[in-house]
Amino acid sequence: RVLVLHDGMIVEDAPVRDFFAAPRHPYSQDVLRLYRERGSAWPAQVPVTAPTLLCAEGLTKNFPIRHSNKVVHAVDSVSLAIRKGEAVGLVGESGSGKTTVGRCLVRLVEPTSGRILLDGADLSALSGRALRDRRARFQIVFQDPYDSVDPRWTVADILGEPLTLHTSLDKSARRKRATETLALVDLPETVLDRKPRGLGAGALQRINIARALISEPDFIVLDEPTSVLAPRARNSL
């Protein structure tokens, strides 16, 4: 299904086919017009009987303004539910809160209020080891690949970190898994020994996508992950 975010609030929430047939909100109509001009196809549908995997209830995030009692209302009482196997597209103008919603969902930004449920468990209430243990189940791919990695690490280190944290695989098995995951994003094993500064933005973003996939999570937040990829790479992903 498609959710449209405008001024930090969901202004439309509709099944994919209903949205593409007759969007209700003026902003949705503009988005759909641009979507059609690009010749994009309809996304695949997920059975309505699929169980809910992730749920946000009244998600709100305010950022304080320095040297002031005022706050920026980045996200205002957003609620959504995502089923297993479902891809939900969250669209909206720059600054509407899309990235903040995504970061709140994976607890990289702490919500001001609201709840986040994963398979019914309240992620909002977890901290420390309990939260760290759950992180294997959800990942995020950021828009800027260079801000997403430690420039001192090799690609093997970058891909090996989630495996070290969340699996019992030995070094040889971790490298084998890394090689297999790189193949999914059309990169050779030889990049494992390279560092980010020796890679282009497109290759590095594919490495970030591989890192998100390598621990086989149940849920991934994608924050405009293909914006730095060449058209051929976008199509292959």
Salt bridges, closest charged atoms under 4 A:
ASP7 OD2 - HIS6 NE2 3.56
GLU12 OE2 - ARG24 NH1 3.97
ASP13 OD1 - ARG1 NE 3.00
GLU37 OE2 - ARG33 NH1 3.28
GLU57 OE1 - ARG115 NH2 3.02
GLU86 OE2 - ARG83 NH2 3.10
GLU93 OE2 - HIS6 ND1 3.07
GLU110 OE2 - ARG107 NE 2.96
ASP119 OD1 - LYS84 NZ 3.95
ASP119 OD2 - ARG137 NH2 2.64
ASP133 OD1 - ARG129 NE 2.93
ASP150 OD2 - ARG152 NH2 2.91
GLU180 OE2 - LYS176 NZ 2.57
ASP186 OD2 - ARG232 NH1 3.69
GLU189 OE2 - ARG175 NE 3.61
ASP193 OD2 - ARG175 NH2 3.41
ASP218 OD2 - ARG137 NE 2.49
